[in-house]
Amino acid sequence: MNVLAIGAHFDDVEIGCAGTLARHRANGDRVIILVITHSKYSDYDGNIIREKEKAFNEGKKAAEILDCELLCAQWETKQVNFGYKLIEEINKIIDKNDIDIIYTHWDYDVHQDHFAIGKASLNAGRKVNNLLMYQSNLYMNTRTFRANYFVDITDYIHLKIAAINAHESEVKKFGAEWVDFWVNEVMNNGKKLNVKYAEAFHLVKYLA
């Protein structure tokens, strides 16, 4: 199986589905992580928070931990718009790699880059039989993320934690409790299913 995990920024995929990707790799599947932006970003005063080289090196380290291939489309952070160019960027990767399953952003995420990519993935992935959406931020919304598909990642939780921690600049920015938050999320999901840790997805389509 050829798996494509799409993220707006370096760290999104690790937060949303790293354990699931590690499970795919353990099953012998090929996994490609596609990060749309170079992930350099600044605050509204222009102070740089993360340089693109730093973001890429952290993403590369995380991909190595998960044993996944890594691609970056180099779009400008915070400037990803839903439209033809974004759809074709994703289409190209899907067609070139004969993708069987897509993991992507929830298309109602409050971050502008996230929801643009979620919507574009629906279009680009229209001929892919399996598509699931994940959450990768903790902000409230007027819509509720409807988790209706879960993956047991108990055997891979150490890889998820290591992959998130590989993004040292983000851990430094948010603090260690940021990592704890995501570990607690998968722990809570696991309790709902009588396993220790589970990642939750909104299942758009799945052909068994």
PyMOL commands that set and color helices and strands:
alter all, ss='L'
color gray80, all
select helices_A, chain A and resi 12-26+52-66+84-97+112-124+154-165+168-174+176-193
alter helices_A, ss='H'
color red, helices_A
select strands_A, chain A and resi 2-7+30-37+41-42+48-50+69-75+101-105+130-134+149-152+198-205
alter strands_A, ss='S'
color yellow, strands_A
deselect
rebuild
show_as cartoon
